[in-house]
Amino acid sequence: MSARPPIRVLLADDHTLVRRGVRLILDGEPDLTVVAEAGDGAEAVAAARATEADLAVLDIAMPRMTGLQAARELSRRLPGLRILILTMYDNEQYFFEALKAGACGYVLKSVADRDLVEACRAAMRDETFIYPGAERALVRSYLDRLHSGGGLPERPITEREEEILKLVAEGHTSKEIGELLFISAKTVERHRANLLQKLGVRDRLELTRYAIRAGLIEP
């Protein structure tokens, strides 16, 4: 009976040292192998299609396209791909956004050496991985909101507007954003105007501040 081939992992994080450390953890396991690395979400989407990875491990905060944005794109394009979000943020909202984006787990970088391998294996079994200690707080908070009639918080902006907000906050011009997202500069300007109106802000500086608070870019 032949041995099962190792799980092929795509690893995306904009910090080279973090990627190197995570790769050491994963490649140290006989059933896991890192087949590709990416420095941002857009690279991750391209690499996933090129390498036929089984599992994508995505940092939540990356340039050009966040881990959540990449997860949404990968879930649409490659529905068989399992996705884990790797993050420094112990944040309930991010956890629910990750599940909504198509991820099947949420692993804290601070305990990646303890949890990541098991999270990878759980993902390949189609199980949701929640870092130990979070389950009770998450369930209690969710039930409290349901009982109060609140449900899950609504997203104030669309996914496309979020993509454009991130790129504007990173300093890209409308022409550059249009080329990255395959839309016209005029369409970018229209989305930008909608963002200013929806978020009640006046200029790019205030958009950038909002993007930092929303976790789309790092301060």
GROMACS elastic network, one bead per residue, 0.5 to 0.9 nm:
[ bonds ]
;  ai    aj funct       b0    kb
    2     5     6  0.88166   500
    3     6     6  0.88717   500
    4     7     6  0.89068   500
    4    31     6  0.81384   500
    5     8     6  0.86074   500
    5    31     6  0.72189   500
    5    32     6  0.87959   500
    6    30     6  0.68872   500
    6    33     6  0.61758   500
    7    31     6  0.59104   500
    7    33     6  0.60956   500
    7    34     6  0.83357   500
    7    53     6  0.79712   500
    7    54     6  0.61542   500
    7    55     6  0.72809   500
    7   120     6  0.86549   500
    7   121     6  0.86280   500
    7   124     6  0.82014   500
    8    31     6  0.88627   500
    8    32     6  0.63870   500
    8    33     6  0.53208   500
    8    34     6  0.59549   500
    8    35     6  0.59224   500
    8    36     6  0.86638   500
    8    51     6  0.87375   500
    8    52     6  0.78966   500
    8    54     6  0.51212   500
    8    55     6  0.63425   500
    8    56     6  0.86816   500
    9    26     6  0.85038   500
    9    32     6  0.70367   500
    9    33     6  0.58992   500
    9    35     6  0.57349   500
    9    36     6  0.70106   500
    9    37     6  0.87858   500
    9    53     6  0.55836   500
    9    54     6  0.60996   500
    9    56     6  0.57607   500
    9    57     6  0.71685   500
    9   120     6  0.88631   500
   10    33     6  0.88341   500
   10    34     6  0.59250   500
   10    35     6  0.59802   500
   10    37     6  0.58279   500
   10    38     6  0.77368   500
   10    44     6  0.74842   500
   10    47     6  0.75742   500
   10    48     6  0.66955   500
   10    51     6  0.82839   500
   10    53     6  0.60192   500
   10    54     6  0.79118   500
   10    55     6  0.62014   500
   10    57     6  0.61081   500
   10    58     6  0.82165   500
   11    19     6  0.69952   500
   11    22     6  0.82103   500
   11    23     6  0.77074   500
   11    34     6  0.68839   500
   11    35     6  0.81984   500
   11    36     6  0.63280   500
   11    38     6  0.62934   500
   11    39     6  0.87474   500
   11    44     6  0.77411   500
   11    55     6  0.86566   500
   11    56     6  0.60648   500
   11    58     6  0.62880   500
   11    59     6  0.84028   500
   12    15     6  0.89577   500
   12    19     6  0.72313   500
   12    36     6  0.84661   500
   12    37     6  0.56259   500
   12    39     6  0.57342   500
   12    40     6  0.63127   500
   12    41     6  0.70375   500
   12    43     6  0.81317   500
   12    44     6  0.60226   500
   12    56     6  0.76212   500
   12    57     6  0.61756   500
   12    59     6  0.60336   500
   12    62     6  0.85810   500
   12    67     6  0.81670   500
   13    16     6  0.72255   500
   13    18     6  0.70243   500
   13    19     6  0.60361   500
   13    37     6  0.79846   500
   13    38     6  0.64374   500
   13    39     6  0.52218   500
   13    40     6  0.62178   500
   13    41     6  0.82098   500
   13    57     6  0.85566   500
   13    58     6  0.64579   500
   13    59     6  0.50574   500
   13    60     6  0.82519   500
   13    61     6  0.80720   500
   13    62     6  0.66473   500
   13    67     6  0.86558   500
   13    86     6  0.86988   500
   14    18     6  0.81535   500
   14    19     6  0.79432   500
   14    38     6  0.74426   500
   14    40     6  0.56127   500
   14    41     6  0.88419   500
   14    59     6  0.77902   500
   14    61     6  0.81567   500
   14    62     6  0.57223   500
   14    63     6  0.72630   500
   15    18     6  0.53627   500
   15    19     6  0.64121   500
   15    20     6  0.87722   500
   15    39     6  0.71868   500
   15    62     6  0.88974   500
   16    19     6  0.51118   500
   16    20     6  0.61555   500
   16    21     6  0.87017   500
   16    39     6  0.77495   500
   17    20     6  0.50193   500
   17    21     6  0.62251   500
   17    22     6  0.86335   500
   18    21     6  0.51622   500
   18    22     6  0.61233   500
   18    23     6  0.84011   500
   18   109     6  0.89200   500
   19    22     6  0.51849   500
   19    23     6  0.58869   500
   19    24     6  0.85475   500
   19    37     6  0.76785   500
   19    38     6  0.88173   500
   19    39     6  0.88195   500
   20    23     6  0.51144   500
   20    24     6  0.62878   500
   20    25     6  0.88727   500
   21    24     6  0.51994   500
   21    25     6  0.65574   500
   21    26     6  0.89362   500
   22    25     6  0.51159   500
   22    26     6  0.63193   500
   22    27     6  0.85514   500
   22   112     6  0.76601   500
   22   113     6  0.78958   500
   22   116     6  0.85678   500
   23    26     6  0.51413   500
   23    27     6  0.57856   500
   23    28     6  0.81938   500
   23    33     6  0.83943   500
   23    34     6  0.65808   500
   24    27     6  0.53385   500
   24    28     6  0.59681   500
   25    28     6  0.54193   500
   25    29     6  0.72923   500
   25   112     6  0.84702   500
   25   113     6  0.65838   500
   25   116     6  0.81856   500
   25   117     6  0.75898   500
   26    29     6  0.56808   500
   26    30     6  0.87019   500
   26    31     6  0.87829   500
   26    32     6  0.58402   500
   26    33     6  0.64017   500
   26    34     6  0.69669   500
   26   116     6  0.80678   500
   26   117     6  0.65917   500
   27    30     6  0.73361   500
   27    31     6  0.85594   500
   27    32     6  0.60194   500
   27    33     6  0.51397   500
   27    34     6  0.64188   500
   28    31     6  0.89633   500
   28    32     6  0.77968   500
   28    33     6  0.83444   500
   29    32     6  0.54884   500
   29    33     6  0.76462   500
   29   117     6  0.79565   500
   30    33     6  0.77195   500
   31   121     6  0.88163   500
   32   117     6  0.83533   500
   32   120     6  0.84007   500
   32   121     6  0.88014   500
   34    37     6  0.76049   500
   34    53     6  0.87977   500
   35    51     6  0.71629   500
   35    53     6  0.71919   500
   36    44     6  0.86435   500
   36    47     6  0.67567   500
   36    48     6  0.80402   500
   36    51     6  0.71243   500
   36    53     6  0.81197   500
   37    43     6  0.85118   500
   37    44     6  0.74281   500
   37    47     6  0.76648   500
   38    41     6  0.74222   500
   38    42     6  0.83631   500
   38    43     6  0.53449   500
   38    44     6  0.51641   500
   38    45     6  0.88410   500
   38    46     6  0.89912   500
   38    47     6  0.71961   500
   39    42     6  0.85060   500
   39    43     6  0.65192   500
   39    44     6  0.74673   500
   39    62     6  0.75492   500
   39    63     6  0.80847   500
   40    43     6  0.54395   500
   40    44     6  0.62886   500
   40    45     6  0.89665   500
   40    58     6  0.88092   500
   40    59     6  0.84772   500
   40    61     6  0.86507   500
   40    62     6  0.51909   500
   40    63     6  0.55121   500
   40    64     6  0.65690   500
   40    65     6  0.63698   500
   40    66     6  0.72378   500
   40    67     6  0.80025   500
   40    70     6  0.88472   500
   41    45     6  0.63466   500
   41    46     6  0.88042   500
   41    58     6  0.77063   500
   41    59     6  0.84297   500
   41    60     6  0.89521   500
   41    61     6  0.88822   500
   41    62     6  0.63703   500
   41    63     6  0.71189   500
   41    64     6  0.66883   500
   41    66     6  0.54610   500
   41    67     6  0.57517   500
   41    68     6  0.85164   500
   41    69     6  0.73181   500
   41    70     6  0.51202   500
   41    71     6  0.84106   500
   42    45     6  0.52680   500
   42    46     6  0.65022   500
   42    47     6  0.86734   500
   42    63     6  0.85751   500
   42    64     6  0.66302   500
   42    65     6  0.56356   500
   42    66     6  0.83705   500
   42    70     6  0.67835   500
   43    46     6  0.51713   500
   43    47     6  0.59862   500
   43    48     6  0.85111   500
   43    65     6  0.87871   500
   44    47     6  0.50191   500
   44    48     6  0.59702   500
   44    49     6  0.86541   500
   44    56     6  0.81436   500
   44    58     6  0.80287   500
   44    67     6  0.88816   500
   44    70     6  0.71892   500
   44    74     6  0.88552   500
   45    48     6  0.53068   500
   45    49     6  0.65819   500
   45    50     6  0.88686   500
   45    70     6  0.63082   500
   45    71     6  0.84338   500
   45    73     6  0.72853   500
   45    74     6  0.62336   500
   45    77     6  0.89141   500
   46    49     6  0.54419   500
   46    50     6  0.63515   500
   46    51     6  0.88227   500
   47    50     6  0.50048   500
   47    51     6  0.59552   500
   47    52     6  0.83213   500
   47    53     6  0.84319   500
   48    51     6  0.55160   500
   48    52     6  0.59524   500
   48    53     6  0.57526   500
   48    54     6  0.86491   500
   48    55     6  0.87138   500
   48    56     6  0.74858   500
   48    74     6  0.79459   500
   48    78     6  0.83818   500
   48    81     6  0.84945   500
   49    52     6  0.58817   500
   49    53     6  0.77718   500
   49    74     6  0.87758   500
   49    77     6  0.85445   500
   49    78     6  0.77393   500
   50    53     6  0.83260   500
   52    81     6  0.86352   500
   53    56     6  0.70602   500
   53    81     6  0.71633   500
   53    82     6  0.89148   500
   54    80     6  0.77249   500
   54    81     6  0.54116   500
   54    82     6  0.63057   500
   54    83     6  0.87540   500
   54   124     6  0.80547   500
   55    81     6  0.56643   500
   55    83     6  0.56401   500
   55    84     6  0.75728   500
   55   120     6  0.75917   500
   55   123     6  0.79255   500
   55   124     6  0.76457   500
   56    71     6  0.85793   500
   56    81     6  0.71718   500
   56    82     6  0.62728   500
   56    84     6  0.61919   500
   56    85     6  0.83780   500
   57    67     6  0.88111   500
   57    82     6  0.87016   500
   57    83     6  0.60082   500
   57    85     6  0.58722   500
   57    86     6  0.64979   500
   57   120     6  0.84672   500
   58    61     6  0.87962   500
   58    62     6  0.89176   500
   58    66     6  0.85377   500
   58    67     6  0.52257   500
   58    68     6  0.81239   500
   58    70     6  0.80204   500
   58    71     6  0.77955   500
   58    83     6  0.74213   500
   58    84     6  0.62087   500
   58    86     6  0.56628   500
   58    87     6  0.82963   500
   59    62     6  0.66669   500
   59    66     6  0.76073   500
   59    67     6  0.53646   500
   59    68     6  0.85269   500
   59    84     6  0.86895   500
   59    85     6  0.58880   500
   59    87     6  0.56461   500
   59    88     6  0.87021   500
   60    66     6  0.57113   500
   60    68     6  0.60926   500
   60    69     6  0.88186   500
   60    85     6  0.62373   500
   60    86     6  0.62729   500
   60    87     6  0.55637   500
   60    88     6  0.83565   500
   60    89     6  0.85815   500
   60    94     6  0.86462   500
   60    98     6  0.88307   500
   60   215     6  0.84543   500
   60   216     6  0.84356   500
   61    65     6  0.82856   500
   61    66     6  0.52079   500
   61    67     6  0.61720   500
   61    68     6  0.83571   500
   61    87     6  0.77011   500
   61   215     6  0.69476   500
   61   216     6  0.63080   500
   61   217     6  0.62521   500
   61   218     6  0.70260   500
   62    65     6  0.61906   500
   62    67     6  0.65882   500
   62   216     6  0.79610   500
   62   217     6  0.71469   500
   62   218     6  0.83720   500
   63    66     6  0.64820   500
   63   166     6  0.82255   500
   63   167     6  0.81675   500
   63   170     6  0.76916   500
   63   216     6  0.86492   500
   63   217     6  0.72090   500
   64   163     6  0.81172   500
   64   166     6  0.70786   500
   64   167     6  0.60083   500
   64   170     6  0.77568   500
   64   180     6  0.86187   500
   65    68     6  0.81056   500
   65    69     6  0.59213   500
   65    70     6  0.62831   500
   65   163     6  0.69022   500
   65   166     6  0.75556   500
   65   167     6  0.80394   500
   65   216     6  0.85835   500
   66    69     6  0.51270   500
   66    70     6  0.61112   500
   66    71     6  0.84570   500
   66   163     6  0.84803   500
   66   166     6  0.83879   500
   66   216     6  0.65782   500
   66   217     6  0.81458   500
   67    70     6  0.50090   500
   67    71     6  0.59412   500
   67    72     6  0.86166   500
   67    85     6  0.69339   500
   67    86     6  0.85001   500
   67    98     6  0.86461   500
   68    72     6  0.62856   500
   68    73     6  0.86896   500
   68    85     6  0.78160   500
   68    94     6  0.86608   500
   68    97     6  0.73549   500
   68    98     6  0.60775   500
   68   101     6  0.61718   500
   68   102     6  0.86832   500
   68   103     6  0.84162   500
   69    72     6  0.52154   500
   69    73     6  0.63341   500
   69    74     6  0.86483   500
   69   101     6  0.75167   500
   69   159     6  0.77587   500
   69   162     6  0.85368   500
   69   163     6  0.74019   500
   70    73     6  0.50547   500
   70    74     6  0.59736   500
   70    75     6  0.84190   500
   70   101     6  0.86265   500
   71    74     6  0.50932   500
   71    75     6  0.59479   500
   71    76     6  0.85694   500
   71    83     6  0.68610   500
   71    84     6  0.86206   500
   71    85     6  0.84252   500
   71    98     6  0.78096   500
   71   101     6  0.56794   500
   71   102     6  0.61916   500
   71   103     6  0.65977   500
   72    75     6  0.51818   500
   72    76     6  0.63863   500
   72    77     6  0.87836   500
   72    98     6  0.88305   500
   72   100     6  0.82642   500
   72   102     6  0.62089   500
   72   103     6  0.84565   500
   73    76     6  0.52472   500
   73    77     6  0.62101   500
   73    78     6  0.83063   500
   73   101     6  0.84291   500
   74    77     6  0.50427   500
   74    78     6  0.53331   500
   74    79     6  0.71185   500
   74    81     6  0.74749   500
   74    83     6  0.85160   500
   74   102     6  0.83774   500
   75    78     6  0.54774   500
   75    80     6  0.78845   500
   75    81     6  0.71766   500
   75    82     6  0.84355   500
   75    83     6  0.83401   500
   75   101     6  0.73651   500
   75   102     6  0.57676   500
   75   103     6  0.82505   500
   76    79     6  0.60306   500
   76   102     6  0.88555   500
   78    81     6  0.56001   500
   78    82     6  0.89830   500
   79    82     6  0.79964   500
   79   102     6  0.88536   500
   82   102     6  0.83173   500
   82   103     6  0.70036   500
   82   104     6  0.69277   500
   82   120     6  0.87969   500
   82   123     6  0.62118   500
   82   124     6  0.67489   500
   82   126     6  0.80234   500
   83   102     6  0.70490   500
   83   104     6  0.59012   500
   83   105     6  0.71720   500
   83   120     6  0.87774   500
   83   123     6  0.73546   500
   84    98     6  0.84758   500
   84   102     6  0.89919   500
   84   103     6  0.54240   500
   84   104     6  0.58721   500
   84   106     6  0.59503   500
   84   107     6  0.73715   500
   84   119     6  0.77000   500
   84   120     6  0.74458   500
   84   123     6  0.74751   500
   84   129     6  0.85874   500
   85    95     6  0.87263   500
   85    98     6  0.69284   500
   85   103     6  0.66685   500
   85   104     6  0.81435   500
   85   105     6  0.61892   500
   85   107     6  0.61843   500
   85   108     6  0.85215   500
   86    89     6  0.89213   500
   86   105     6  0.85354   500
   86   106     6  0.60703   500
   86   108     6  0.58978   500
   86   109     6  0.61689   500
   86   112     6  0.81248   500
   86   116     6  0.85129   500
   87    90     6  0.77608   500
   87   106     6  0.74404   500
   87   107     6  0.62760   500
   87   108     6  0.50422   500
   87   109     6  0.54429   500
   87   110     6  0.84599   500
   88   107     6  0.84383   500
   88   108     6  0.54440   500
   88   109     6  0.52220   500
   88   110     6  0.66778   500
   89    92     6  0.89297   500
   89    94     6  0.78491   500
   89   108     6  0.69620   500
   89   109     6  0.84513   500
   90    94     6  0.81952   500
   90    95     6  0.83828   500
   90   108     6  0.69424   500
   90   134     6  0.87208   500
   91    94     6  0.54627   500
   91    95     6  0.64266   500
   92    95     6  0.50451   500
   92    96     6  0.64748   500
   92    97     6  0.86669   500
   92   134     6  0.86618   500
   92   137     6  0.86830   500
   92   138     6  0.65674   500
   92   141     6  0.87219   500
   93    96     6  0.53486   500
   93    97     6  0.61573   500
   93    98     6  0.85378   500
   93   152     6  0.89756   500
   93   153     6  0.84391   500
   94    98     6  0.59313   500
   94    99     6  0.86699   500
   94   106     6  0.88603   500
   94   215     6  0.88679   500
   95    98     6  0.50770   500
   95    99     6  0.64580   500
   95   100     6  0.86780   500
   95   105     6  0.83530   500
   95   106     6  0.64633   500
   95   130     6  0.87054   500
   95   138     6  0.89023   500
   96    99     6  0.51922   500
   96   100     6  0.61340   500
   96   101     6  0.85482   500
   96   152     6  0.85379   500
   97   101     6  0.60240   500
   97   102     6  0.87464   500
   97   103     6  0.88423   500
   98   101     6  0.50426   500
   98   102     6  0.65284   500
   98   103     6  0.53971   500
   98   104     6  0.78689   500
   98   105     6  0.77794   500
   98   106     6  0.73334   500
   99   102     6  0.52333   500
   99   104     6  0.61869   500
   99   105     6  0.74049   500
   99   106     6  0.84829   500
   99   128     6  0.87768   500
  100   103     6  0.72715   500
  103   106     6  0.76889   500
  103   123     6  0.88421   500
  103   128     6  0.83628   500
  104   119     6  0.88010   500
  104   122     6  0.85466   500
  104   123     6  0.59764   500
  104   126     6  0.74820   500
  104   127     6  0.68015   500
  104   129     6  0.63740   500
  104   130     6  0.87491   500
  105   119     6  0.66512   500
  105   120     6  0.84315   500
  105   122     6  0.83953   500
  105   123     6  0.69447   500
  105   127     6  0.82131   500
  105   128     6  0.53217   500
  105   130     6  0.59310   500
  105   131     6  0.82844   500
  106   119     6  0.81484   500
  106   128     6  0.85530   500
  106   129     6  0.64498   500
  106   130     6  0.58241   500
  106   131     6  0.67937   500
  107   110     6  0.86881   500
  107   111     6  0.76493   500
  107   112     6  0.65626   500
  107   115     6  0.68474   500
  107   116     6  0.64571   500
  107   119     6  0.74234   500
  107   129     6  0.78866   500
  107   130     6  0.71014   500
  107   131     6  0.59620   500
  108   111     6  0.56789   500
  108   112     6  0.60101   500
  108   115     6  0.81105   500
  108   116     6  0.84671   500
  108   131     6  0.72238   500
  109   113     6  0.80843   500
  109   116     6  0.86457   500
  110   113     6  0.79589   500
  110   114     6  0.89925   500
  111   114     6  0.53239   500
  111   115     6  0.61164   500
  111   116     6  0.78587   500
  111   131     6  0.87648   500
  112   115     6  0.50912   500
  112   117     6  0.80047   500
  113   116     6  0.62535   500
  113   117     6  0.77115   500
  114   117     6  0.74441   500
  114   118     6  0.81032   500
  115   118     6  0.55961   500
  115   119     6  0.60793   500
  115   120     6  0.87788   500
  115   131     6  0.70624   500
  115   132     6  0.85741   500
  116   120     6  0.61680   500
  116   121     6  0.87173   500
  117   120     6  0.51821   500
  117   121     6  0.64421   500
  117   122     6  0.86788   500
  118   121     6  0.51201   500
  118   122     6  0.60474   500
  118   123     6  0.85357   500
  118   129     6  0.83647   500
  119   123     6  0.60549   500
  119   124     6  0.86920   500
  119   127     6  0.87687   500
  119   128     6  0.81816   500
  119   129     6  0.55919   500
  119   130     6  0.81470   500
  119   131     6  0.84986   500
  120   123     6  0.51474   500
  120   124     6  0.64487   500
  120   125     6  0.88418   500
  120   129     6  0.85995   500
  121   124     6  0.52275   500
  121   125     6  0.64576   500
  121   126     6  0.89046   500
  121   127     6  0.86983   500
  122   125     6  0.50469   500
  122   126     6  0.64461   500
  122   127     6  0.51018   500
  122   128     6  0.67638   500
  122   129     6  0.64070   500
  123   126     6  0.50420   500
  123   127     6  0.53350   500
  123   128     6  0.64325   500
  123   129     6  0.70740   500
  124   127     6  0.73438   500
  125   128     6  0.88613   500
  129   132     6  0.89220   500
  130   133     6  0.84063   500
  130   134     6  0.66964   500
  130   135     6  0.66582   500
  131   134     6  0.59761   500
  131   135     6  0.76286   500
  132   135     6  0.68811   500
  133   136     6  0.68485   500
  133   137     6  0.77438   500
  134   137     6  0.55470   500
  134   138     6  0.60304   500
  134   139     6  0.85756   500
  135   138     6  0.52351   500
  135   139     6  0.60691   500
  135   140     6  0.84684   500
  136   139     6  0.53366   500
  136   140     6  0.60335   500
  136   141     6  0.85174   500
  137   140     6  0.51865   500
  137   141     6  0.60516   500
  137   142     6  0.85074   500
  138   141     6  0.52551   500
  138   142     6  0.60873   500
  138   143     6  0.85926   500
  139   142     6  0.50869   500
  139   143     6  0.60662   500
  139   144     6  0.84791   500
  140   143     6  0.52344   500
  140   144     6  0.60750   500
  140   145     6  0.86811   500
  141   144     6  0.50985   500
  141   145     6  0.63270   500
  141   146     6  0.87546   500
  142   145     6  0.52457   500
  142   146     6  0.63174   500
  142   147     6  0.87239   500
  142   151     6  0.75300   500
  142   152     6  0.75569   500
  143   146     6  0.50055   500
  143   147     6  0.60582   500
  143   148     6  0.84883   500
  143   151     6  0.85753   500
  144   147     6  0.52024   500
  144   148     6  0.61969   500
  144   149     6  0.86459   500
  144   150     6  0.84905   500
  144   151     6  0.88580   500
  145   148     6  0.51163   500
  145   149     6  0.61808   500
  145   151     6  0.53511   500
  145   152     6  0.71905   500
  146   149     6  0.50099   500
  146   150     6  0.56369   500
  146   152     6  0.79343   500
  147   150     6  0.75106   500
  147   151     6  0.82829   500
  148   151     6  0.79358   500
  150   153     6  0.73770   500
  151   154     6  0.87236   500
  153   156     6  0.89861   500
  154   157     6  0.88537   500
  155   158     6  0.71445   500
  155   159     6  0.88687   500
  156   198     6  0.76104   500
  156   199     6  0.78827   500
  157   160     6  0.82183   500
  157   161     6  0.60214   500
  157   162     6  0.64406   500
  157   195     6  0.75286   500
  157   198     6  0.75213   500
  157   199     6  0.83814   500
  158   161     6  0.51114   500
  158   162     6  0.61629   500
  158   163     6  0.87294   500
  159   162     6  0.50088   500
  159   163     6  0.63311   500
  159   164     6  0.87834   500
  160   163     6  0.50963   500
  160   164     6  0.63493   500
  160   165     6  0.85831   500
  160   191     6  0.82529   500
  161   164     6  0.50796   500
  161   165     6  0.59508   500
  161   166     6  0.85835   500
  161   188     6  0.89871   500
  161   191     6  0.61587   500
  161   192     6  0.75965   500
  161   194     6  0.82528   500
  161   195     6  0.68598   500
  162   166     6  0.62043   500
  162   167     6  0.87015   500
  162   195     6  0.88045   500
  162   211     6  0.86723   500
  162   216     6  0.82599   500
  163   166     6  0.53661   500
  163   167     6  0.64667   500
  163   168     6  0.87578   500
  163   181     6  0.85893   500
  163   216     6  0.89405   500
  164   167     6  0.51518   500
  164   168     6  0.60231   500
  164   169     6  0.84609   500
  164   177     6  0.70660   500
  164   181     6  0.85953   500
  164   188     6  0.72371   500
  164   191     6  0.74281   500
  164   192     6  0.73091   500
  165   168     6  0.51534   500
  165   169     6  0.60645   500
  165   170     6  0.85706   500
  165   191     6  0.88024   500
  165   192     6  0.74216   500
  165   195     6  0.75442   500
  165   207     6  0.70106   500
  165   208     6  0.78146   500
  165   210     6  0.89276   500
  165   211     6  0.68549   500
  165   216     6  0.83912   500
  166   169     6  0.51550   500
  166   170     6  0.62392   500
  166   171     6  0.88950   500
  166   207     6  0.88562   500
  166   208     6  0.78978   500
  166   211     6  0.63591   500
  166   216     6  0.59074   500
  166   217     6  0.67480   500
  167   171     6  0.65251   500
  167   172     6  0.56668   500
  167   173     6  0.83414   500
  167   176     6  0.89845   500
  167   177     6  0.66119   500
  168   171     6  0.51930   500
  168   172     6  0.53457   500
  168   173     6  0.69578   500
  168   174     6  0.78359   500
  168   177     6  0.77702   500
  168   192     6  0.83758   500
  168   204     6  0.71470   500
  168   207     6  0.78599   500
  168   208     6  0.75248   500
  169   172     6  0.74969   500
  169   204     6  0.68533   500
  169   205     6  0.77088   500
  169   207     6  0.64904   500
  169   209     6  0.81441   500
  169   210     6  0.89059   500
  169   211     6  0.66880   500
  169   212     6  0.85465   500
  169   216     6  0.88148   500
  169   217     6  0.76284   500
  170   208     6  0.77545   500
  170   217     6  0.75716   500
  171   204     6  0.87394   500
  172   175     6  0.80681   500
  172   176     6  0.58980   500
  172   177     6  0.62009   500
  173   176     6  0.51436   500
  173   177     6  0.61535   500
  173   178     6  0.85306   500
  173   185     6  0.87397   500
  174   177     6  0.50672   500
  174   178     6  0.60418   500
  174   179     6  0.86382   500
  174   184     6  0.84140   500
  174   185     6  0.51590   500
  174   186     6  0.78750   500
  174   187     6  0.88292   500
  174   188     6  0.58735   500
  174   189     6  0.66269   500
  174   192     6  0.89605   500
  175   178     6  0.51160   500
  175   179     6  0.63316   500
  175   180     6  0.87792   500
  175   184     6  0.74514   500
  175   185     6  0.50024   500
  175   186     6  0.86391   500
  175   188     6  0.81150   500
  176   179     6  0.51508   500
  176   180     6  0.62701   500
  176   181     6  0.87003   500
  176   185     6  0.80739   500
  177   180     6  0.50888   500
  177   181     6  0.61049   500
  177   182     6  0.81722   500
  177   183     6  0.80356   500
  177   184     6  0.86453   500
  177   185     6  0.73918   500
  177   188     6  0.71058   500
  178   181     6  0.52549   500
  178   182     6  0.54784   500
  178   184     6  0.51140   500
  178   185     6  0.51585   500
  178   186     6  0.84435   500
  178   187     6  0.78187   500
  178   188     6  0.63122   500
  179   182     6  0.50806   500
  179   183     6  0.66037   500
  179   184     6  0.75809   500
  179   185     6  0.82050   500
  180   183     6  0.80156   500
  181   184     6  0.87047   500
  183   186     6  0.83581   500
  183   187     6  0.65137   500
  183   188     6  0.72271   500
  184   187     6  0.52042   500
  184   188     6  0.64793   500
  184   189     6  0.88101   500
  185   189     6  0.62492   500
  185   190     6  0.87054   500
  186   189     6  0.50518   500
  186   190     6  0.63063   500
  186   191     6  0.87780   500
  187   190     6  0.50371   500
  187   191     6  0.63033   500
  187   192     6  0.85461   500
  188   191     6  0.51564   500
  188   192     6  0.60830   500
  188   193     6  0.86598   500
  189   193     6  0.61662   500
  189   194     6  0.86186   500
  190   193     6  0.51651   500
  190   194     6  0.63109   500
  190   195     6  0.87025   500
  191   194     6  0.50071   500
  191   195     6  0.61747   500
  191   196     6  0.87657   500
  192   195     6  0.50247   500
  192   196     6  0.63688   500
  192   197     6  0.87471   500
  193   196     6  0.52140   500
  193   197     6  0.63588   500
  193   198     6  0.86670   500
  194   197     6  0.51449   500
  194   198     6  0.59691   500
  194   199     6  0.84258   500
  195   198     6  0.51263   500
  195   199     6  0.58645   500
  195   200     6  0.80420   500
  195   201     6  0.81055   500
  195   207     6  0.81355   500
  196   199     6  0.55024   500
  196   200     6  0.57330   500
  196   201     6  0.50561   500
  196   202     6  0.60675   500
  196   203     6  0.71728   500
  196   204     6  0.87295   500
  196   206     6  0.88655   500
  196   207     6  0.74221   500
  197   200     6  0.51696   500
  197   201     6  0.68068   500
  197   202     6  0.82189   500
  198   201     6  0.80481   500
  199   202     6  0.89889   500
  199   207     6  0.81926   500
  199   210     6  0.83395   500
  201   204     6  0.85136   500
  201   205     6  0.89682   500
  201   206     6  0.58455   500
  201   207     6  0.66861   500
  201   210     6  0.88366   500
  202   205     6  0.82478   500
  202   206     6  0.65556   500
  202   207     6  0.79077   500
  203   206     6  0.55486   500
  203   207     6  0.63633   500
  203   208     6  0.87801   500
  204   208     6  0.60396   500
  204   209     6  0.86154   500
  205   208     6  0.50747   500
  205   209     6  0.63509   500
  205   210     6  0.87723   500
  206   210     6  0.62620   500
  206   211     6  0.86165   500
  207   210     6  0.51089   500
  207   211     6  0.61917   500
  207   212     6  0.87505   500
  208   212     6  0.62666   500
  208   213     6  0.87066   500
  208   217     6  0.82798   500
  209   212     6  0.51878   500
  209   213     6  0.63567   500
  209   214     6  0.86717   500
  209   219     6  0.85713   500
  210   213     6  0.50995   500
  210   214     6  0.61105   500
  210   215     6  0.86453   500
  210   216     6  0.87275   500
  211   214     6  0.50415   500
  211   215     6  0.62135   500
  211   216     6  0.51429   500
  211   217     6  0.60316   500
  211   218     6  0.85489   500
  212   215     6  0.51358   500
  212   216     6  0.59065   500
  212   217     6  0.51869   500
  212   218     6  0.59160   500
  212   219     6  0.59939   500
  213   216     6  0.77244   500
  213   217     6  0.84246   500
  213   218     6  0.89318   500
  213   219     6  0.88965   500
  214   217     6  0.79439   500
  215   218     6  0.67460   500
